[in-house]
């Protein structure tokens, strides 16, 4: 149920209308500096009129908080929403349909360049992309050079990838840093693998009950994950370290590759600099699906509480923030902080000293197509968790590829 909203707008000492932004990190200034900078710029530009304040918590706590607040009508006006929870929130009628906002701001809709479509259902426009996520594998050129290994290219096959791994391991480094203790933060490279085995072509049929996750194509994909683990590519302590521990291995030069997205670009510029490279991942010669696919997708959405519609001042402030967030100034701030914005504005590009981001831009220049959303963002939360558990269960040897996919089918059947 929707629940009640505030009967009047909250004001600060200057008289500004205050809106809350629920974000999935405990320290936005440190962990989401781009978003923090955008909020600070908005507050400065609208001093005495509007003010955005964060409600900050780590992702697990944030998701729990949003579910609880959705049930009692106390959601923040704007909040980051795990996309796998979106259908539940829409069914509960707690999300504002943002069609009206887009109709009022045609420039924003144009700048989103279709990214809004990922969050449109027959029930309405339940959100807009938080950022544009570019996902794949970063690599340290210096470690590749030391091992005598050629840098990967768009044409590198999976078998060549395994050869690369063997040479890197022989040089004394961990070929690919992964930490599975928090699996939802450690599967970025595998979204592309799934898509190159037909995920985007078959997921609607699977969710409709016409096909199964345990099919010939996805079994091949999970088999490649198993081969990767058996090749010795991964850290020996993978099961006891988290994503951030694995990233540290890459940062300090003890791991040659790391799967992640553009949110880590600024950190890699600081620690690896011009030695950073970026690669989509291997091509799979046993797949019948296109291998000319990339992974530039809308991130999990920003949503708006339905209670915003109950107060004109709050709605005005919320719309003003969204217009700013998806405007050109915010896009400029994103590029300055080595982050791809959700929008596209002519003339904006990363500076020359943004080495990691420019490596991604170079990869994007290949013209490969991307799906409407990342595979792990296309499924309900229970199936999403089964996907994460299955991938890392296969890597750790606790599941066979068939068992992992059967677990996903079981989760889907219980929806």
N, C-alpha and C positions, 0 to 999 in steps of 0.2 A: 504494500500500500504506500501511497505517496507521503502521507503524514503532513504535518503542518509546517509552515515556514515562519520566519520572524514577521511580526505585525508592522514593524518599522525598521528602517535602515539603520545600521550601526554607523556612528560617526566618531571620528577621532577628535582630538583637541582643536584641530584646525577647521573642523567642520566637514572634512572630506568623508565621502561615503566609503566605508571599508568593505571589501570583499575578501573572502578567504580562498586560498589556492592550496588544495590538498595535494602534496607531492610525495613521491615514493622514495625519498632519501631523508636521512636524519639531519643532514647538514647541507642545505642547498648551496650555500656560498662555496663550500669546498667540493661537494660531490656533483652538483649541477650548476657550475659557474655561469654557463650560458644563460640558462633560464633565470638565474639570480640577477644577472646583469640586465636582462630584458625587463624584469620586474622593477629593478631600481631605476631604469631609464623611464619607464612608464610613470612611476611614482613621482619622479622629479619633474616630468613634463606636466603632471596633473596635480601638483601640490595644492592642497586646500580644496580640491574638487573630488578626486578619487584616490584611493589607496588600496594596494594589494598586500595582504599579509599571508605568509606561508603557514600551513598546518603540515609540519614535516614529521615523517616517520620512515623507518626502513621499509622495504617493499612488503615483507610479510606482515608487519604490523599495520602498514597503510591499507593493504587489501582487507584485513580483518576489520579495521576501523571503518572503511567505506561500507562494508556489508552491514555493520551494526548501525551506522548512521543512516544508511538507506532505510532501515527498518523503522527507525524512530523519527525520521524527518529532519535530521540535523546535519545533512551533508553540507560540506563547504560549497560555496557558489560554483567554483571551478575546481576540477580535480582530475588527476591522472587516473585512468581506468585501465585495469588489466583487461585486454580485449576479450579474453575467454570468459569474463564475467558479464560482458555487455548484454547478452540475451536475457540473463537473469534480471539485470537492472531495468532493461526495457520492459520486460513482462511485469515488473513491479511498479511501472509507471513513475519512476523517480528521475528520469532524465528529460531534460528540455529538448524538444525538437529544434535543431538549429537551422532548419530550412529558412525560417523567417530572417535569421541573422544573415545568411548568405544572400537572400533576396535583397536585403537592404545594403549589402556590401558586395556589389558585383566585382569590384576590383580584387577583393580577397578571393572570391571563388575562381577568378581567372588565374590569380597567382598560385593557387593550390594545384592547378594543372591536372585536375582529376583525382588528386590524393584524397579528397573528401569522399569519393565514391566507395572507398574501403569501409566506411562507417555509415553507409546508407542501407537501410532495410525497408521493407514494406510498412514498417511502423514509424519511419522517419529518420532524420539525420541525427543519430544519437551521439556523435562526437566529431572531432576534427583531429588530424594528425598532430601529435606533440612535436615531432621532428620528422625528418626523412632519415631512415636508417639504411646505411650502407654496410653490409656485412660480408666478411670473407676472412682471408688469412694474411696477416702481416708477417714479414720476414726480415731478418737482420742480414743485410748484404755482407757485412764484415765476416760473420760466421760462415756464410756460404763460401766466400772467397777463401777463408782459411781452410775449409774442407775440400776445396777444389770442385765445388758443385755449381753448375750453371743455375742462374736464377730461373724460377718457373715462368712459363708463358701461358697464353690462352690455349696453346696446343698441347700442353703437358698432359699426358695420359695418367691414369691411376697406376699402371705398372711402372711408369717412369717416376712417379711420385714415390713409390716404394723403394726404387733404386736410390733416389735422392735421400730418403730417410736412412737407408743403410749406410751411406757415405757420411752423413751428418753424425750419426750415432758413433761411427768408427772414429770420428774426429774428437770425440769426448764431450759433446754437448747433447742435451735432450732435443730431439728433432722437433717435437710439437708439444708445447706446454698446455696441459689441461688439468683442471681441478674439478672433481665430480662431487665434492661434498655439498655444493649448492648448484645442482645440475641445471636449473633454469637460467643461470647466468653463464653457462659454459657450453652452449651448443651452436654458437653462431655460424661456424663453418659448415655445420651439417644441414642447415636449412637449404643451402644450395644443392647439396648432394641429393636430398629428397626431391627437390624440384627437377633435377636432371634425370631422375627415375620416374617422372610422370605424376608427382604429387598434385600439381596444379591442374592437371588434366583429369584426374580421377577423384579428387577429394569430395566434390559435390555428390557424386554417385555413392561414395562410401558413407557419407553422412546421411544420405537418403535411404540407406539400407540395401542398395542394389549391388554393391561390391563390398569387399573386405579389405582391411589394412593388410592382412596376411595374404597378399597376392604375389605373383611371381616377380613383379618389378620392384616392389618395396622390400621383398626378401633379398633381392640382389643388393639393394642399397644398404641394408643392415648387415649383409654379408661383407660388404666393403669396410664397414665400421669394425667388424670383427677382425678382418685381415689387417687393418690399421693397428689395432691393439696388439695382435700377435707379431707384428713386425718390429716391436720394440720402440715404436715412435714416441710413446707417452711416458710421463714421469712414473717412476716405480712407486711413488707415494701418492698417486693420483686419487685414490679413494679417501685419503685423509686430509687433502688440501682443498681449499676453495678457489674459486675463480681469481680472486685477488692475489692469492699466493702464487698461482700459476702465472699470472701477469707479471709478478715480481721477478720470476725466473727469466722471463723474456726481457724485462727492463734491465736486469743486471748482467745480461749476456751469457747466461747458462743454458738458455733455450733458443733455438734458431727460428721457431715459428710460433704464432699465437693467433687463435681464432677469436675475432671480436668485431667491433664496429667503430664508426667514426667518433663515438663518445670518448675513445681513448687516444685520439690523435694528438691532443695537446701534451699528454704524458709522454707519448713516444717521441714527439719533437724534442722534449726536454732530455730524455734519456738516451735516445738512439740517433736523433737528428737526421742528417742527410743519408745515413746508412739504412734508412727504413725503406722497405718495399711492400707492395700490396698485390695480392693475387686472389682471383675468385675461387680457385680450387681446381682439382683435376677433372679432365673429361673421362667419361666412362664408355668404353668401346662396346660393352655388352648391353647398353641401353638403347631402346628403340625411340627414345624421346630426344628432343633438341638439346644439344649441349651448349648452344650459344645463348645461354641464359645467365643473368646476373642477379644480384640481390640488393636492389635499391627499392625499398618499400616504405610505406607509411609506418611510423612507429605506433605503439599503443596510443589510443586517443586521449585527448583532453575532452572531458564531458562537463556538462553544466547541470546543476540540480534543477529539477522542475519547479521548485519553490521560488526560483528567481522570477518567474512570471507573476508572482503574487505581489510584488512591490515594484513600482515604477522606477524609483531611485536605484534600487539594487539592479534591476534589469539594465538601466542606462549605464551604470558603472561597469557591469559585466560585459555588455556589448562593446563599450569603449576599450576595455582591456583586450578583448578578443581581436578587435580591429587593429590595435597596436601590435599585439603578439604576431599577427599574420601580415603585418605591414613591412615596408621596405627597410625602415630603420632597424627593426628587430632582426630582419634577415642579415643586414650588415653586421650587427652585433654577433650573430651566429657565426659568420665567416671569420670574424676577428678572434673568436674563441675556438676555431677549428671544429666547427659543428655544421653539418648540412641542415639548413632550415627546411620546414615543410613546404615552403613556397619557392617559386622561381621568379626572379626579377632580373631583367636585362642589365648586363654590365657588372654583376656581382660575381666575384671569384675569390678563392683563397689567395693570400699574399704569398710571395715566393719563399718566405721562410717557414711556411706551413708545410713541411716536407711530407708528413703522413697524409694529410688531406690531399695534397697534390698528387701523391701516388694513387690515391683513390680516384681522383679526377681523371688521371691517365687511363686507369682501368675502365672507367665509365665511357671513355671516348671510343671504345670498341663497338659501341652501338648495340650491345646485347639487350634483349628484352628482359624485363623483370615481372614477377607475378604481382597481382593486386595487393597481396599481403604475404608476409613470411609464413611458411607452413605451420609453425607452432602457434601462430595467431589466428589460424583458420578453424580451430576446433574448440569444443567446450572445455572447461577447466579440468574436468576429470580425465578426458582424453589427452589433454596437454600434459598433465602430470604423468600419465602412462607413457607418453612419448619420451619425456625426459628420463623417466626411470628405465625405460626399455633401452635407450641408446647407451646409457652408462652401465646398465646391467650387462649388455653385450660387451662393452669395453672391459668390464671387470671379470667377465667370464661366468657370471651368475645366470645369464639367460642365453639361449641360442637365439639367432635372428627370428626364427619361427615363434619361439615362446614370447619374445618381446612384442611382436606384432599381434599375437593372440591376446596378450594383455590389453592392448589398445582396442581390439575388437570387443573384448569383455567390458571395458569401460564405456565404449560407445553403446553397447546393448543395454547398459544400465541407465542410460540417460532418460 
